[in-house]
Amino acid sequence: MINPFVILVTLVGVPLLELFLLIKVGALIGAIPTIALVVFTAVLGGLLVHHQGLSTLQRAQRQMEAGGLPAVEMLEGVVLLIGGFLLLLPGFLTDLLGLLSLVPPLRRALILRWLGGRPPGPPGSAGGPPGQRTIEGEYWREK
């Protein structure tokens, strides 16, 4: 469960920090170049998310054709979706976080951290202790 204080700080602190950064950058390079930079990062980020998303979709399709489950690819899609949303928000901090989500090694490291440091295994292997296998089959009782 996420601490409500963390949610409050995020919802109030991130926009305030973004506003502060926009004002500082605007004072440094001017208002029009700052606006152009924010629009440029949103457009560039959208194109990069589109490219990365198609690549992830192709990997997921290859994984399914090979008979596997594309668990990592699906989670990468979620991270890309969140990164794309961050890139669409105006500001430099959210753009940085969104661009970091587009770097495949960082994205996979984040996913592995969410999963507790180990990649997802085959179906049925997540619930048991390490090294234990689940064998599926049918059975019937004879009287």
N, C-alpha and C positions, 0 to 999 in steps of 0.2 A: 504494500500500500504506500502510496506517495504521501509524504507529509504535506498537509495543507499550507504550511508556512512556505515550503519550497514553491508550491504553485503560485502563491501570492507574490512572492519575490520575483518569480519568472514573469508573471503577467504585468507587474508594475515596473520591475527593474530593467527588463530587456527593452521595452519601448523608450524608457528614459535614457538608457545608454545609447540606443540608436539615435535618438534626437540629439544627444550631446555630440556624438561622432559626426552627424550630418552638419551640425552648426560649426564644429571645428574645421572639418574639411571644406565647408563652404566659405569660411573666413580665410582659409589658406589658398584655395584655388578659384574661388568665386562661385556664385549661385548656379549659373548656367552650366559650367563644366561639372559641378556636383550632380545636378539633375541628370545630365547626359551620362555620367558615370553610373548612376543608379539604374537608369533605363538600359544602358549597355550590358551591365551585369545580369539584369533580368532576362534580356533577350539571349545573351550568350549562354546563360545557365539553362534556359528553356531548351535551346538547341542541344546542349550537352546531355541534359536529362533524357531528351528524346533518343539520342544516339545510344546512350548507356542502357536505356530501357529496352530498346530493340535488341541490343546485344544480349542482355539478360534473358529476354524472351526466347531468343534462338537457343541459348544454352539450356533453358528449361525444356524446350521442345526436344532437343537432342537427348537430354537425360530421360525424358519420358519414352522416347523411341527405343532407348536402350533398356527399358524395363524398370528404371529407377524412379524414385520420387524426387522431384526438384525442390527439396526443402530449402537449401541454401539460396537457390535462385529466387524462390518466392520471398524469402526474407530480404534478399537484396532489392527486390522490387519494392518492398515496403520502405526500406531505407531511401531508395531513390525517390519515392513519392514524397516522403517527408522532406528530403533535400530539395526537390523541385518546389515544394510549397515555401520553404525558407528562401529560396532564390527569388520567388515572386514578391516576397515582402520587401518593402523599401527599407534600405539600410545596409550598412557595411558589415556589421557583426553577423546578421542572419545570412548575408551573401557568403561570408567566409565559411560559416557552418554548412551551408548548402553546397559550396564548392568542395569542401572536405568530404562530403558524402559521395562525391563523384569519383573519388580516388579508390579504385577497386581494392588495393591492399588494406586501406583504412576501413573501408566498408566491411570487408570480411572480418577484420579484427574486431570491429564493433559487434558484428553478428555473433562471433565466437564468445565474446564477453557476455552477451545476453544469454547465450546457451550454457554458460558456466565453464567455458574453456574447451569444450569438446564438440566436434561437428556432429550433426544428427546422424544416427545410424539407420540401419534398415528397419522396416516396420516391425513393431513388437519388441524392439531391443531397448527402448527408452525406459521401460518400467522396471526391469530387473537389474540385479547387480552386474557389474562389469564381468564379462566373460561368460555369462549365462545366455543361452540361445532359446528362442521361442520357436517351437516346431508346430506348424498348423497341420491339422488333419481331421479326419472324420472317424467316429467310432460308433459302435452299437453294442448293446448288451444282449447276450443270448441267454435264454431261460433254460 
